[in-house]
């Protein structure tokens, strides 16, 4: 990214995560969700917003789907790898 500016739209997915200097910047890229992509404009009710944020060298952006955090095992319980990841990140440094 030659400009160092990230531009994105939130079309109903969880917000991207910004990781800077090995720390998650909690809610740094959180924006109000908008209607799903592909929904006709007449049904959306709003004009899609494009968000901008300036990144620093070394910043990392993690994009993920709600399917990741809502994964269930064959019994319908939250998948063990999801809960293990939640325990691991709960002790991570937060800003």
N, C-alpha and C positions, 0 to 999 in steps of 0.2 A: 504494500500500500504506500505509494509514493507520498501521499499527503498526510498519512498518519491519522486520517479521519475514517471512522467506521460509520456507515449509514445502514440502517436497518428498519424494518417494519415488524411489529409484533402481531401476527395473525392468529392469535389464540393459543400459541405455544407458551411454555414457561419462558421467562426472560433469559437472555444469554447471560453467562457468568463471566465476569472480568477478573482475571488473576494477574496480580502485579507483585513483582518481587516475592514470589512464592506464597502470597496471601490472597485469599478471596476477598474482593471488595464487595461486601454484602450489600445487595440491592442497588449497586452502582448503575446497572443497566435496566432496572425495573421500570416499566412504563405501563400504562393502562392497556389491557389486551383489547384487540379489535376483532371484528368479525373474521371468520375463517377466509383464507384466500380462495378465490373462485366463487364466492357468494356474489350474486349480481348487485351492482351498486344501488339499485333501487330498493333492495332488501337490507343493505348494510346500515343505512340511516346516517352514516357519517363519511367524511372524506378520509381516506387512509392517511395516517401521519407517518412521515419519514423522520426518524430520529438520527441525530449526529452525536458522536462523542470523539474527542481527541484522545488518541492512544499514545503511550510512551514506548520507546524502544524496549523490546522484551516482554511487553504485555501479551497475554494470551486470552483468547475468547473461546469459551466452550458453549457450543450450541447443542441442544438435546431436545428430544421429543418427550411429551408427557407419557408416552408408552414406556419409557425407561423407568420413571419414578413410580409408575402405577403397576409394574410387573407383578404378577401373581404366580404362585406355584400351582400344581395340579389339584390341590385341596382348596384353592381360593384364597389362601393366606398370602400376605406380602412375601415375595421371593426372598430367600435368606441372603442372597448377595446384595439386595437393596438395603436390608436392615443392617448388614455388616458395614456397608458403605456409609450409612447414616451414623453409625457409632464411630467410625473412623474420622469422619469429617466434623463430628461434634467437638472433637478435641483440637481441630485445626485452628490456626490463628485467624481471627476475624477482625476486620476493620469496621 
